[in-house]
């Protein structure tokens, strides 16, 4: 069928002739209501966006003198974030002269890495940037998730 015949058929039905695959050797066309087609496309895009999970990077801050209670409280928050599938950036801040005792921060970080190993793995080794020691955790697959792994 040539384009004139297709245009006549579309006009008879009060519809539009839409070119679906223009770069083909023989162009592929469809007779349809173009406004309805656009509406359905937008509706499909909204559904896809709605189903997407937006991942965020959460940040938790420590100091080398963080008390045991605060440590456990913050560690629990990190576990929850990792279970939800978020990345977590952990920072240890050295204030003032505390930077002389860098090993305390590294010990705290090693303890945290060891205790969170079942929920997340580290993206890079702990890195000291100025007065801040940072590491980023990424979630690992947790048993019972939708991935089919149990």
C-alpha positions as CSV (number, residue, x, y, z in Angstrom):
1,X,0.0,0.0,0.0
2,X,1.4,3.4,-0.9
3,X,1.3,6.6,1.2
4,X,-1.6,8.1,-0.7
5,X,-3.9,5.1,-0.1
6,X,-2.9,5.1,3.6
7,X,-3.6,8.8,3.9
8,X,-7.0,8.4,2.3
9,X,-7.9,5.5,4.7
10,X,-6.8,7.6,7.7
11,X,-8.8,10.6,6.6
12,X,-11.9,8.4,6.1
13,X,-11.6,7.2,9.7
14,X,-10.7,10.7,11.1
15,X,-7.4,9.3,12.4
16,X,-3.8,10.2,11.8
17,X,-1.1,8.4,9.7
18,X,1.9,8.1,12.0
19,X,5.4,7.0,10.7
20,X,6.7,4.4,13.2
21,X,10.0,3.5,11.7
22,X,11.1,6.3,9.4
23,X,14.7,5.1,8.7
24,X,13.6,1.7,7.3
25,X,14.0,1.1,3.6
26,X,10.2,0.9,3.4
27,X,8.8,3.2,6.1
28,X,6.5,1.6,8.6
29,X,3.3,3.6,9.3
30,X,0.3,3.1,11.5
31,X,-3.2,4.6,11.4
32,X,-4.2,5.8,14.9
33,X,-5.3,8.7,17.0
34,X,-2.1,10.6,17.6
35,X,-3.2,12.5,20.7
36,X,-4.4,9.3,22.3
37,X,-1.0,7.7,21.4
38,X,0.9,10.5,23.1
39,X,-1.3,10.3,26.2
40,X,-0.6,6.6,26.5
41,X,3.1,7.1,26.0
42,X,3.2,9.6,28.8
43,X,1.1,7.3,31.0
44,X,3.6,4.5,30.4
45,X,6.6,6.8,31.3
46,X,4.9,7.8,34.5
47,X,4.4,4.2,35.5
48,X,8.0,3.4,34.8
49,X,9.2,6.4,36.9
50,X,6.8,5.4,39.7
51,X,8.3,1.9,39.9
52,X,11.9,3.1,39.9
53,X,13.6,3.1,43.3
54,X,15.6,6.2,43.9
55,X,18.8,5.5,45.7
56,X,20.5,8.0,47.9
57,X,23.8,8.3,49.6
58,X,23.4,8.8,53.3
59,X,26.1,10.3,55.5
60,X,26.8,9.4,59.1
61,X,29.5,11.3,61.0
62,X,31.6,10.1,63.9
63,X,34.5,11.5,65.9
64,X,37.4,9.5,67.4
65,X,35.9,10.0,70.9
66,X,32.4,8.8,69.9
67,X,30.9,7.1,73.0
68,X,29.8,3.5,72.9
69,X,26.1,4.3,73.0
70,X,26.4,6.8,70.2
71,X,28.5,4.3,68.2
72,X,25.8,1.6,68.5
73,X,23.0,4.1,67.7
74,X,24.7,5.3,64.5
75,X,25.7,1.8,63.5
76,X,22.1,0.7,63.8
77,X,21.1,3.6,61.4
78,X,23.8,2.5,59.0
79,X,22.5,-1.1,59.0
80,X,19.0,0.2,58.3
81,X,20.1,2.4,55.4
82,X,22.0,-0.5,53.9
83,X,19.0,-2.9,54.3
84,X,16.9,-0.3,52.4
85,X,19.5,-0.4,49.6
86,X,21.1,3.0,50.1
87,X,24.8,3.8,49.9
88,X,26.3,5.1,53.2
89,X,29.2,7.5,53.5
90,X,30.8,7.2,57.0
91,X,33.0,10.1,58.0
92,X,35.2,10.5,61.1
93,X,36.0,14.1,61.9
94,X,39.2,15.1,63.6
95,X,38.7,18.4,65.5
96,X,41.7,20.4,66.7
97,X,44.5,18.5,68.2
98,X,42.7,15.2,68.0
99,X,44.3,14.7,64.6
100,X,47.5,13.8,66.4
101,X,45.8,10.5,67.3
102,X,44.8,9.3,63.8
103,X,45.0,5.7,64.8
104,X,41.9,6.0,67.1
105,X,39.9,7.0,64.0
106,X,41.3,4.1,62.0
107,X,40.5,1.7,64.8
108,X,37.0,2.9,65.0
109,X,36.6,2.6,61.2
110,X,38.1,-0.9,61.2
111,X,35.6,-2.0,63.9
112,X,32.7,-0.5,62.0
113,X,33.8,-2.2,58.7
114,X,34.1,-5.6,60.5
115,X,30.7,-5.3,62.3
116,X,28.8,-4.1,59.1
117,X,30.4,-6.7,56.8
118,X,27.2,-8.7,56.5
119,X,25.1,-5.7,55.5
120,X,27.5,-3.8,53.2
121,X,30.9,-3.8,51.7
122,X,33.3,-1.0,51.3
123,X,33.7,0.7,48.0
124,X,37.2,2.0,48.6
125,X,39.6,1.7,51.5
126,X,39.3,4.3,54.2
127,X,40.9,7.6,53.1
128,X,42.1,10.6,55.1
129,X,41.1,13.8,53.4
130,X,42.2,16.8,55.4
131,X,40.6,16.5,58.8
132,X,38.1,13.8,57.7
133,X,38.5,10.0,57.4
134,X,35.9,8.6,55.0
135,X,34.7,5.3,53.7
136,X,31.6,4.5,51.6
137,X,29.5,1.4,52.1
138,X,27.5,-0.2,49.4
139,X,24.7,-2.7,50.2
140,X,25.1,-6.4,49.7
141,X,22.2,-8.7,48.8
142,X,20.4,-9.6,52.0
143,X,18.7,-12.9,52.4
144,X,14.9,-12.9,51.7
145,X,15.0,-10.1,49.2
146,X,13.1,-10.2,45.9
147,X,16.2,-11.4,44.0
148,X,15.1,-15.0,44.5
149,X,18.0,-15.7,46.8
150,X,17.1,-17.3,50.2
